[in-house]
């Protein structure tokens, strides 16, 4: 076995031991009858201090893997209910329960329903931060004390350690294994050498062993007023304290039994290089027909609930049902005539803190989310307000006026499409720079957004509002997703929707994080997947759970390989081609970028060995097991990836671009290496990159250094160009972000001829006392000609903020505004 192979085996072994072992210790009580905990209740009860809790809400700090016993005293004829949850995507579980009569119950005796032999019920409760809490409810005929031993699993911290493992040497991995086997960070006795080496190599373990904040709510009522068997659908997340992490990481993939199998077979090697998905396979057919995104966009695989048809029917058929229809529109976005380069930009405020709120009598706007603009100049954004009913809403600026799409006024019952009449949109608490849900424009004024539902039943979903007539429909909600997981307990299922996008044909795609309890009472926590819906039925493109249960669905890998984790970063073009990245287990390499096109899933790149990439040096390895920082896809299937390349010349950061025939490693003028991808890809196949710390525009055949022509105001600003908030339109005009030497922010616009200032508080643009600028722009969400911070009419939108005299975000003197700029 070679050195690399040994390292991979060691990494997987350590990851398995560390994560599985700790998870089994700490998560054992998360589900109604999870695996029996190895703790000795008699020992714990004899040697542990108890914390007595009465009715009310309490906060505490728990160490991972350490049982904390809580006492709840209940009177005769009374019942109690305890609901516990934590921050940082952590999961809470129960190690054992002692009833007032002295009987002790272990997790394998738990149930989601109570009985005469077991006078309590335990249920998993998903939490909106991606973790999982629990709810236990019990009653007793006589007065007495219930004792509940609680455990916590830091899912987010486990993910951080896991992600770091693959980047470390075998030596460092061995010390991590010894460290985890001998004791966590709060038991350092005798482990100085091991502990010091481990903490140096894996700084993530500091958070991994740290105490986690939890909140516990206790309710004590007469027995007939508490339903032991009915848990809440979900509970709010605990507000994290500064320094807390947020995302527990996750894992996602696809369900071959419901159409996620396509693209598994290896089409062969050495054909036509027109397949970006597999440049060494049969590139004449990346999706049945490279010019055909899939016959009927409303039917991505015969049955919208089964886009892969029969995964076992024909191993040579990437999607089960080849598409017989010709491509009705080979070029949905012909290059527009850009016209002469503009000379300047006229700025206009759309809305400002303190402005009246449409649809509310006395409400005034407070904070805003980042705005997005569509092809016709319509601007959409989330906002919060004060003095009205509810907290915030979704608003659109069109035809010179501001209008409400929705708000979270509780009086708006019956406003949620496809839901009960008692339901309404809620939880729209936008802060200084957080709280806004995903949203994206589609063709012809179709606005896609994620909404949280309150009322008769809490839920969440993706909805479409149409600017032309105000029509709103449900695209998909959580209840429609649950049946895609046959082993899920419906009341114990939770998911969210991220990175939503829509094709011109109306197919909506998103990345989803989910948790649930299985029918055999096992926890499935913090997983990810890639999904789609035609507005009638959703389907799985790939997700972790189904890939784990049905391995072999990772393109160009063996039959034992399954998807392990999905990144939120994904990009969709007007045709509906979806580009996403995921990691996998038990294959060659560990991570890849994939293209879902029509009826099939195809590998674009992965970090496996022995791959062939036309245009790149022979033997090049793309990626290094870490996530790809940025992705972009054009309407004509130009694909840009920010990555790491390894070849005979060593390892280097790079941006590579598939131009329809080969890969090009992009570089700046004079060959300077690319630092970052900062825009989407337009119909010309062009992108904006940062190289030698300067923005460069072009493709593999030529690049233009945009800093070679700048206005006097911009030259005097001495800008330091940022790797974020870049946008590009189909006229090769670009929106860029910079920072002055004194750290104040600015934005610039490339007119096609020179760079000019768009916003710079030091120049009074748009106001002098602003200290923050924001724009909805990233390679994945920058869809030239559809939705971004810039459209093809050279109109651009951004958000500006001032923290006021105190310089502190989130205080009374904050001011924000949304501006539209029109080049002229």
C-alpha positions in Angstrom: 0.0 0.0 0.0 1.4 3.4 -1.0 1.9 6.3 1.3 -1.2 8.2 0.1 -3.4 5.1 0.5 -2.1 4.5 4.1 -2.9 8.1 4.9 -6.5 7.8 3.6 -7.1 4.6 5.5 -5.8 6.3 8.7 -8.0 9.3 8.2 -11.1 7.3 7.7 -10.3 5.1 10.6 -9.8 8.1 13.0 -12.8 9.9 11.7 -14.9 6.7 12.2 -13.6 6.0 15.7 -13.7 9.6 16.9 -17.0 10.6 15.5 -18.9 7.3 15.8 -17.6 6.6 19.3 -18.4 10.1 20.6 -21.7 10.2 18.9 -22.7 6.8 20.3 -21.8 8.0 23.8 -23.5 11.3 23.6 -26.4 10.9 21.2 -27.6 7.6 22.6 -30.5 9.3 24.3 -31.6 11.6 21.4 -34.3 9.3 20.1 -37.1 7.5 21.8 -35.2 4.2 21.9 -31.7 5.0 20.7 -28.9 2.5 21.5 -28.6 1.7 25.2 -26.3 4.1 27.0 -23.4 2.4 28.8 -23.6 4.6 31.9 -24.4 3.0 35.1 -27.3 4.9 36.5 -26.6 3.6 40.1 -23.1 5.1 39.9 -24.4 8.4 38.5 -27.1 8.6 41.0 -24.8 7.9 43.9 -22.0 10.3 42.9 -23.6 13.1 41.0 -25.1 16.4 42.2 -28.7 17.0 41.0 -30.1 20.2 39.7 -33.7 20.8 40.8 -35.9 22.6 38.3 -39.4 24.0 38.7 -41.8 25.3 36.1 -40.2 28.0 33.9 -37.3 28.5 31.4 -33.7 27.8 32.5 -30.3 28.1 30.9 -27.3 25.9 31.6 -23.9 24.9 30.2 -23.2 21.2 29.4 -19.9 19.5 28.6 -20.1 17.0 25.7 -20.4 13.4 26.9 -21.0 14.5 30.5 -24.3 13.5 32.1 -26.2 16.2 34.0 -29.1 15.0 36.1 -32.1 17.3 36.5 -34.8 16.8 39.1 -38.4 17.8 38.5 -40.8 17.5 41.5 -44.4 16.7 40.5 -47.4 16.7 42.8 -50.0 14.0 43.0 -52.2 14.0 39.9 -49.8 16.4 38.1 -47.8 15.9 34.8 -44.6 17.5 33.7 -43.2 18.4 30.3 -39.5 19.2 29.7 -38.3 20.6 26.3 -34.5 21.0 25.9 -32.5 22.6 23.1 -29.0 24.0 22.5 -27.0 26.2 20.2 -24.4 25.6 17.5 -26.3 22.8 15.9 -25.8 20.5 18.9 -28.0 17.6 19.7 -29.4 16.8 23.2 -30.4 13.4 24.4 -31.4 11.5 27.5 -29.1 8.9 29.1 -31.7 7.5 31.5 -34.9 8.4 33.3 -35.8 7.7 37.0 -39.5 7.8 37.8 -40.9 8.8 41.2 -41.4 5.2 42.2 -37.6 4.6 41.8 -37.8 2.6 38.6 -34.9 3.5 36.1 -35.5 3.4 32.4 -32.7 3.2 29.8 -32.9 4.6 26.2 -33.8 1.2 24.7 -37.0 1.3 26.8 -38.0 4.8 25.7 -41.0 5.3 23.5 -42.8 8.2 21.8 -46.0 7.2 23.6 -46.7 6.6 27.3 -48.2 3.4 28.8 -49.2 1.9 32.1 -45.7 0.3 32.4 -43.9 3.4 31.3 -45.7 6.6 32.5 -43.7 9.0 30.2 -42.9 9.6 26.6 -39.7 10.9 24.9 -39.6 12.5 21.4 -37.0 14.2 19.3 -37.7 17.8 18.6 -35.9 19.4 15.6 -34.5 22.9 16.3 -34.3 25.7 13.8 -30.5 26.0 14.1 -30.1 22.5 12.6 -29.6 20.6 15.9 -32.0 18.4 17.7 -33.5 18.7 21.2 -35.9 16.5 23.1 -39.2 16.6 24.8 -40.1 14.3 27.7 -43.5 14.3 29.4 -44.6 12.1 32.3 -47.2 11.8 35.0 -47.5 10.0 38.3 -50.4 9.1 40.6 -48.4 10.1 43.6 -46.2 13.0 44.4 -42.5 12.5 43.7 -39.4 13.5 41.8 -38.5 12.6 38.2 -34.7 12.5 37.4 -33.6 13.0 33.8 -29.9 12.5 32.9 -29.1 14.8 29.9 -26.3 14.6 27.4 -25.2 16.9 24.6 -23.4 16.1 21.3 -21.6 19.1 19.6 -22.5 18.3 16.0 -20.9 21.5 14.6 -17.7 20.9 16.5 -17.5 17.3 15.4 -17.9 18.4 11.8 -15.0 21.0 12.2 -12.7 18.3 13.6 -13.8 15.8 10.9 -13.1 18.4 8.1 -9.6 19.0 9.5 -8.6 15.4 9.6 -8.0 14.9 5.9 -5.5 17.8 5.8 -3.3 16.4 8.5 -0.4 13.9 8.5 -0.7 10.3 9.8 1.4 11.3 12.8 -1.1 14.1 13.7 -4.1 11.9 13.1 -2.6 9.3 15.4 -2.3 11.8 18.3 -5.9 12.9 17.7 -7.0 9.3 18.0 -5.0 8.9 21.3 -6.3 12.1 22.6 -9.9 11.2 21.9 -9.5 7.7 23.3 -7.9 8.9 26.6 -10.2 11.7 27.4 -11.6 15.0 26.2 -10.1 18.4 26.8 -11.5 18.8 30.3 -9.5 15.7 31.5 -5.9 16.7 30.8 -4.2 14.8 33.6 -1.3 12.8 32.2 -2.0 13.9 28.7 0.3 17.0 28.4 2.3 15.7 25.4 -0.6 14.2 23.6 -2.9 17.1 24.4 -0.4 19.8 23.4 0.4 18.2 20.1 -3.3 17.5 19.4 -4.3 21.1 20.2 -1.6 22.5 18.0 -2.5 20.3 15.0 -6.3 20.5 15.6 -7.2 23.8 17.2 -10.8 22.8 16.5 -10.8 20.5 19.5 -10.9 23.5 21.8 -14.4 24.2 20.8 -15.1 20.5 20.5 -14.7 19.9 24.2 -16.1 23.3 25.4 -19.4 23.6 27.3 -22.5 24.3 25.2 -25.3 26.6 26.2 -28.7 24.9 26.6 -32.2 26.1 27.4 -34.7 23.9 29.3 -38.4 24.7 29.5 -40.4 23.0 32.2 -44.2 23.0 32.3 -46.1 21.4 35.3 -49.9 21.1 35.0 -52.7 18.9 36.1 -52.4 15.6 34.3 -55.3 16.1 32.1 -53.8 19.3 30.6 -50.6 17.8 29.2 -50.7 15.4 26.4 -47.8 13.0 27.0 -47.7 11.8 23.5 -47.9 15.0 21.5 -44.6 16.9 21.0 -44.2 20.4 19.4 -43.3 20.2 15.7 -40.2 22.3 16.3 -38.8 24.7 18.9 -37.0 28.0 18.3 -33.2 28.0 18.3 -31.3 29.4 21.3 -29.8 32.7 20.4 -26.0 32.1 20.3 -23.6 34.2 22.3 -20.7 35.9 20.5 -18.2 33.4 19.3 -20.7 30.6 19.0 -20.7 28.7 15.7 -23.8 28.3 13.7 -23.9 25.4 11.2 -23.3 21.9 12.4 -22.3 20.9 9.0 -24.2 18.1 7.4 -24.4 15.4 4.9 -26.6 15.0 1.9 -27.2 13.0 -1.2 -29.8 11.3 -3.3 -32.4 8.6 -3.3 -31.8 6.1 -6.1 -35.2 4.5 -5.3 -36.9 7.7 -6.2 -35.0 8.7 -9.2 -31.6 9.8 -7.9 -29.6 7.0 -9.6 -28.9 8.5 -13.0 -25.3 9.1 -14.1 -23.8 6.2 -12.1 -22.4 4.3 -15.0 -19.1 5.1 -16.6 -19.8 6.0 -20.2 -16.3 5.0 -21.3 -13.1 7.0 -22.0 -11.5 9.0 -24.7 -14.4 10.3 -26.7 -15.5 13.8 -27.4 -14.1 16.6 -25.1 -17.4 18.5 -25.3 -18.5 16.9 -22.0 -17.5 19.1 -19.1 -18.9 16.5 -16.7 -16.5 13.8 -17.8 -13.9 15.2 -20.3 -12.5 11.7 -20.6 -15.7 9.8 -21.1 -18.3 10.4 -23.8 -18.6 14.2 -24.1 -21.0 14.0 -26.9 -23.6 13.2 -24.3 -23.3 15.0 -20.9 -27.1 15.0 -20.5 -28.4 12.9 -23.4 -27.7 15.9 -25.7 -25.3 18.7 -24.7 -27.5 21.3 -26.2 -30.7 19.8 -24.7 -31.3 20.5 -21.0 -34.1 18.0 -20.8 -37.1 17.6 -23.1 -40.0 18.9 -21.0 -38.7 21.1 -18.2 -41.7 20.4 -16.3 -40.9 16.7 -16.4 -37.3 16.1 -15.6 -37.6 12.4 -15.7 -41.0 11.1 -16.9 -42.4 11.3 -13.4 -41.4 14.5 -11.5 -41.3 12.4 -8.4 -39.0 10.0 -10.1 -36.5 11.9 -12.2 -34.3 8.9 -12.5 -37.0 6.5 -13.5 -35.6 3.0 -12.9 -32.1 3.1 -11.4 -31.5 -0.5 -12.1 -33.0 -0.7 -15.6 -30.1 0.2 -17.9 -26.7 1.0 -16.5 -25.9 2.9 -19.7 -28.9 5.1 -19.3 -28.0 8.1 -17.1 -31.6 9.0 -16.4 -33.8 6.1 -17.2 -35.8 7.8 -20.0 -33.8 9.4 -22.8 -35.1 12.7 -24.1 -36.5 12.4 -27.6 -37.4 16.1 -28.0 -35.1 18.6 -29.8 -33.8 21.6 -28.0 -36.4 24.3 -28.5 -34.1 27.2 -27.7 -30.4 26.5 -28.2 -29.4 30.0 -27.0 -31.9 31.4 -24.5 -29.7 34.5 -23.9 -28.1 35.8 -27.1 -25.4 38.4 -26.3 -27.2 41.8 -26.1 -25.9 44.9 -27.7 -24.2 46.7 -24.8 -24.4 50.1 -26.5 -21.8 52.8 -25.8 -20.0 52.7 -22.4 -21.7 54.9 -19.8 -20.0 57.9 -18.2 -21.5 58.0 -14.7 -24.1 56.6 -12.4 -27.3 58.2 -11.1 -28.1 57.0 -7.5 -31.6 56.9 -6.2 -32.7 55.7 -2.7 -35.5 53.1 -2.9 -36.1 52.9 0.8 -34.5 54.2 4.1 -34.9 53.5 7.8 -37.9 55.4 9.0 -39.8 55.3 5.8 -43.5 54.2 6.0 -44.2 50.5 5.3 -46.6 49.5 2.6 -49.6 47.7 4.0 -49.1 48.9 7.6 -50.7 51.9 9.2 -48.1 53.3 11.5 -45.1 51.0 10.9 -41.6 52.4 9.9 -38.8 50.5 8.2 -35.8 49.6 10.4 -33.4 47.1 8.8 -33.1 45.5 5.3 -31.7 42.4 3.7 -29.5 42.6 0.6 -31.6 43.5 -2.5 -31.6 41.6 -5.8 -32.5 43.1 -9.2 -34.0 41.3 -12.2 -33.8 41.8 -15.9 -36.5 44.5 -15.9 -35.1 46.5 -13.0 -37.5 45.1 -10.3 -35.8 45.1 -6.9 -36.8 42.6 -4.1 -35.6 42.6 -0.5 -36.6 41.6 3.0 -37.0 44.2 5.7 -38.0 44.6 9.3 -40.1 47.4 10.8 -41.3 48.8 14.1 -44.6 50.2 15.2 -46.7 47.9 13.1 -48.3 44.5 13.3 -45.7 41.8 13.1 -41.9 42.3 12.6 -41.1 42.4 8.9 -41.9 41.4 5.3 -40.9 40.9 1.7 -41.1 44.0 -0.6 -40.6 44.7 -4.3 -39.8 48.0 -6.0 -41.2 48.2 -9.5 -42.6 51.0 -11.8 -41.3 53.6 -9.4 -43.2 52.4 -6.3 -42.7 50.1 -3.4 -45.2 47.3 -2.7 -45.6 44.6 -0.1 -45.4 40.9 -1.2 -46.1 39.6 2.3 -45.4 40.4 6.0 -45.7 38.5 9.2 -48.7 40.3 10.6 -50.5 37.5 12.6 -53.8 38.9 11.2 -52.7 37.6 7.8 -54.0 34.1 8.4 -54.9 32.3 5.2 -52.1 34.0 3.2 -49.9 31.0 2.8 -50.6 29.1 -0.5 -51.3 25.5 -0.1 -51.7 25.7 3.6 -54.5 25.7 6.2 -56.6 28.9 6.6 -55.1 29.5 10.0 -51.5 29.7 8.7 -49.5 32.8 8.0 -45.9 33.8 7.2 -43.9 34.5 10.3 -40.5 35.0 12.0 -39.3 37.9 9.8 -37.0 39.5 12.3 -34.3 41.1 10.1 -31.4 42.5 12.1 -28.5 44.7 11.1 -27.0 42.1 8.8 -28.8 38.8 9.4 -32.2 37.2 9.4 -33.1 37.6 5.7 -34.3 34.4 4.0 -33.1 33.2 0.6 -34.7 34.8 -2.5 -34.0 34.9 -6.2 -35.5 36.3 -9.4 -36.5 34.1 -12.3 -37.7 34.9 -15.9 -40.7 37.3 -16.3 -40.8 38.6 -12.8 -41.0 35.3 -11.0 -39.6 35.8 -7.4 -38.6 32.7 -5.5 -38.3 32.9 -1.7 -38.1 30.8 1.4 -40.9 31.4 4.0 -41.4 30.3 7.5 -45.0 29.3 8.3 -46.8 29.9 11.7 -50.4 29.3 12.7 -52.1 26.0 12.8 -48.9 24.1 12.1 -45.4 25.5 12.0 -43.5 24.7 8.8 -41.4 26.3 6.1 -41.2 26.1 2.3 -40.3 27.7 -1.0 -42.9 30.0 -2.7 -43.2 31.9 -6.0 -44.6 35.4 -6.3 -45.2 36.9 -9.8 -44.5 40.6 -10.2 -46.8 40.9 -13.3 -50.0 40.1 -11.4 -49.2 39.4 -7.8 -50.0 35.7 -8.0 -48.4 33.6 -5.3 -48.1 29.8 -5.3 -46.4 27.2 -3.1 -43.5 25.5 -4.8 -42.7 23.0 -2.0 -43.0 22.9 1.7 -41.7 20.6 4.4 -44.8 18.4 4.5 -44.2 17.6 0.8 -40.6 16.6 1.5 -41.4 14.2 4.3 -42.8 11.4 2.1 -39.4 11.3 0.2 -38.0 9.8 3.4 -40.1 6.6 3.9 -38.2 5.8 7.2 -39.0 9.2 8.8 -41.4 9.8 11.6 -43.4 12.7 10.2 -43.7 14.6 13.5 -40.0 14.3 14.1 -38.9 15.7 10.7 -37.3 19.2 10.2 -35.6 20.8 7.2 -34.7 24.2 5.8 -34.2 25.4 2.3 -31.0 27.2 1.0 -29.5 28.5 -2.2 -32.8 28.5 -4.1 -32.8 29.0 -7.8 -35.2 28.7 -10.7 -34.9 27.8 -14.3 -36.6 29.7 -17.1 -39.0 26.7 -17.4 -40.0 27.1 -13.7 -38.0 24.2 -12.1 -36.9 25.2 -8.7 -33.7 23.7 -7.1 -32.3 24.1 -3.6 -29.9 22.7 -1.1 -31.6 21.3 1.9 -30.5 20.5 5.5 -32.7 18.1 7.4 -33.0 16.0 10.6 -35.5 13.4 11.6 -36.1 10.3 13.7 -36.6 7.0 11.9 -39.4 4.6 12.4 -36.9 2.2 14.1 -36.1 5.1 16.4 -32.6 6.1 15.2 -31.5 9.7 14.8 -30.7 11.2 11.4 -29.2 14.6 12.3 -28.0 17.5 10.3 -27.8 15.9 6.8 -27.9 17.7 3.5 -29.2 17.0 0.0 -29.9 18.6 -3.4 -33.6 18.8 -4.4 -35.9 20.1 -7.1 -39.6 20.7 -7.7 -41.8 21.6 -10.6 -44.4 23.3 -8.3 -46.4 20.1 -8.1 -44.1 17.5 -6.7 -40.6 17.6 -5.3 -37.9 15.1 -5.9 -34.4 14.2 -4.7 -31.5 14.9 -7.0 -29.1 13.5 -4.4 -29.1 13.4 -0.6 -26.9 11.8 2.1 -29.5 9.5 3.7 -30.6 7.7 0.6 -27.1 7.5 -0.8 -25.9 6.0 2.4 -28.6 3.4 2.3 -28.1 2.8 -1.5 -24.4 3.3 -2.2 -23.0 3.4 -5.7 -24.8 6.6 -6.9 -21.7 8.8 -7.1 -20.8 9.2 -10.8 -17.5 7.6 -11.9 -17.0 5.9 -8.6 -17.4 2.3 -7.4 -20.5 0.6 -6.2 -19.5 1.1 -2.5 -19.2 4.9 -2.8 -21.9 7.1 -1.3 -22.3 10.8 -0.9 -21.3 12.1 2.6 -21.7 15.8 2.7 -23.2 18.6 0.5 -22.0 22.2 0.5 -24.6 25.0 0.4 -22.8 26.5 -2.6 -24.6 25.6 -5.8 -25.4 27.4 -9.0 -28.2 27.0 -11.6 -28.4 28.5 -15.1 -31.5 29.5 -17.0 -31.8 26.1 -18.6 -32.0 24.5 -15.2 -28.5 22.9 -15.3 -27.6 22.6 -11.6 -23.9 22.7 -10.5 -23.2 21.6 -7.0 -20.4 20.1 -4.9 -20.3 17.2 -2.5 -18.0 14.9 -0.6 -18.2 11.1 -0.7 -16.9 8.1 1.2 -15.1 4.9 0.0 -14.2 6.1 -3.5 -11.2 7.6 -5.3 -10.6 11.0 -3.8 -13.1 12.6 -1.4 -14.9 15.5 -3.1 -16.3 16.5 -6.4 -18.3 19.0 -8.4 -21.3 17.6 -10.2 -23.7 18.7 -12.9 -27.4 17.7 -12.8 -28.7 18.1 -16.4 -31.9 16.8 -17.8 -32.3 13.2 -16.6 -28.7 12.6 -15.5 -26.0 13.4 -12.9 -22.5 13.8 -14.2 -19.1 14.4 -12.7 -17.5 17.7 -13.6 -14.3 17.3 -11.5 -13.3 15.4 -8.4 -10.0 15.0 -6.5 -9.6 11.3 -7.4 -6.4 10.1 -9.0 -6.0 9.1 -12.6 -8.5 11.6 -14.1 -8.0 13.3 -17.4 -8.8 16.9 -17.9 -8.3 18.3 -21.5 -6.3 21.5 -21.3 -4.7 20.8 -18.0 -1.4 19.0 -17.5 -1.5 15.2 -17.5 -2.0 13.8 -14.1 -3.5 17.0 -12.6 -5.5 16.5 -9.4 -8.3 19.0 -9.0 -9.2 19.8 -5.4 -7.6 18.8 -2.1 -10.5 17.2 -0.2 -11.6 20.6 1.1 -14.6 22.4 -0.3 -14.3 24.3 -3.5 -14.6 28.0 -2.5 -16.7 29.1 -5.5 -18.6 27.8 -8.6 -20.3 29.4 -11.6 -22.2 28.1 -14.6 -23.3 30.0 -17.8 -26.4 29.4 -19.9 -24.2 27.7 -22.4 -22.5 25.4 -19.9 -19.3 27.3 -19.4 -18.2 26.2 -15.9 -15.8 28.1 -13.6 -14.4 26.6 -10.4 -12.2 28.1 -7.8 -10.0 25.2 -6.6 -6.5 23.8 -5.8 -4.5 22.1 -8.6 -1.8 19.6 -7.9 0.6 18.4 -10.7 4.3 18.0 -11.3 4.8 21.6 -10.5 3.4 21.3 -7.0 0.1 22.5 -5.5 -1.3 25.9 -6.2 -4.6 27.9 -5.9 -6.3 28.4 -9.2 -9.5 29.2 -11.1 -10.3 26.8 -14.0 -12.9 27.4 -16.7 -14.5 24.8 -19.0 -15.2 26.6 -22.3 -17.1 23.8 -24.1 -14.0 22.0 -25.4 -11.3 22.1 -22.8 -10.3 23.4 -19.3 -8.4 26.6 -19.0 -6.4 27.7 -16.0 -7.3 31.4 -15.8 -4.5 33.9 -15.1 -4.2 37.6 -15.0 -2.3 39.8 -17.4 1.4 38.8 -17.6 0.5 35.4 -16.3 -0.3 36.3 -12.7 -2.0 33.4 -10.8 -5.7 33.7 -10.1 -6.5 34.3 -6.4 -10.3 34.0 -6.5 -13.4 33.7 -8.7 -15.6 36.7 -7.8 -18.5 36.7 -10.4 -20.9 34.4 -12.2 -20.3 33.3 -15.8 -22.2 35.2 -18.6 -23.4 34.3 -22.0 -20.0 35.1 -23.5 -18.4 32.6 -21.2 -16.6 35.4 -19.3 -16.0 35.6 -15.6 -14.3 38.1 -13.3 -11.4 36.8 -11.2 -8.9 38.4 -8.8 -5.3 37.9 -9.9 -2.3 39.7 -8.5 -4.9 41.4 -6.2 -6.5 43.0 -9.3 -9.8 42.3 -10.9 -9.5 40.6 -14.3 -12.3 40.0 -16.9 -12.3 37.4 -19.6 -12.0 33.7 -20.4 -9.3 31.2 -21.3 -8.3 33.0 -24.5 -7.7 36.5 -23.0 -7.9 38.5 -19.9 -8.4 42.2 -19.3 -6.9 43.9 -16.2 -9.7 46.3 -15.2 -7.4 48.5 -13.1 -5.6 49.7 -16.2 -8.3 52.3 -16.7 -9.8 54.0 -13.6 -11.4 57.3 -12.9 -9.4 59.9 -10.9 -11.7 59.4 -7.9 -11.0 55.7 -7.8 -7.2 56.2 -8.3 -7.1 58.6 -5.3 -9.0 56.0 -3.2 -6.0 53.6 -3.6 -8.4 50.6 -3.6 -7.7 47.2 -2.2 -9.9 44.9 -4.2 -12.1 42.4 -2.4 -12.8 38.7 -3.2 -16.6 39.2 -2.4 -19.6 41.0 -3.8 -18.6 40.8 -7.5 -21.3 40.7 -10.2 -21.1 40.5 -14.0 -23.8 41.1 -16.7 -24.0 39.8 -20.2 -22.5 43.1 -21.6 -19.3 42.4 -19.8 -20.0 45.3 -17.3 -19.1 44.4 -13.7 -19.8 45.4 -10.1 -16.7 45.2 -7.8 -16.1 45.9 -4.1 -13.0 47.5 -2.6 -11.6 48.8 0.7 -9.7 52.0 1.2 -6.4 52.1 3.1 -8.4 53.4 6.2 -10.6 50.3 5.9 -13.7 52.2 4.8 -15.7 50.3 2.1 -16.4 51.2 -1.5 -17.9 49.8 -4.7 -16.9 50.3 -8.3 -18.5 49.7 -11.7 -16.7 48.6 -14.8 -18.4 50.5 -17.7 -16.7 48.4 -20.4 -14.1 51.1 -20.8 -13.0 52.1 -17.3 -13.7 51.7 -13.6 -15.7 54.4 -11.9 -17.0 54.8 -8.3 -20.5 53.5 -7.5 -20.5 54.0 -3.8 -17.9 55.4 -1.5 -18.8 57.2 1.8 -15.5 59.1 1.7 -16.7 60.7 -1.4 -20.2 61.3 -0.1 -21.6 58.4 -2.3 -24.4 57.9 -1.5 -24.0 59.4 2.1 -20.9 60.5 4.0 -21.5 58.9 7.4 -22.0 55.3 6.1 -19.7 52.7 7.5 -21.0 49.5 5.7 -21.9 48.5 2.2 -23.6 45.3 1.2 -24.6 43.6 -2.1 -26.2 40.3 -3.0 -23.4 39.1 -5.2 -21.4 35.8 -5.3 -20.4 33.5 -8.1 -23.2 31.1 -7.2 -26.0 33.6 -6.9 -24.8 36.0 -9.6 -26.9 34.8 -12.6 -26.2 37.4 -15.3 -29.4 38.6 -17.0 -31.6 37.0 -14.4 -30.9 37.8 -10.8 -28.0 39.5 -9.0 -26.9 43.0 -7.8 -26.5 44.0 -11.5 -28.6 43.5 -14.6 -28.1 43.9 -18.4 -29.6 47.4 -18.4 -26.6 48.5 -16.3 -28.8 48.9 -13.2 -27.3 47.9 -9.9 -28.6 47.7 -6.3 -26.9 47.7 -3.0 -27.5 48.3 0.7 -25.8 51.0 2.8 -25.6 51.3 6.6 -24.5 53.7 9.3 -24.1 52.6 12.9 -24.6 56.2 14.1 -22.8 58.1 16.8 -22.2 55.1 19.0 -20.6 53.0 16.2 -22.4 49.9 17.5 -24.6 47.7 15.3 -28.1 47.0 16.4 -28.7 50.1 18.4 -31.3 52.9 18.2 -29.3 55.2 16.0 -28.6 52.8 13.2 -29.7 53.8 9.7 -29.9 51.7 6.6 -31.0 52.3 3.0 -31.3 50.5 -0.3 -30.1 52.3 -3.4 -30.5 51.7 -7.1 -27.8 53.0 -9.5 -28.4 53.6 -13.2 -25.4 53.9 -15.5 -25.9 56.7 -18.1 
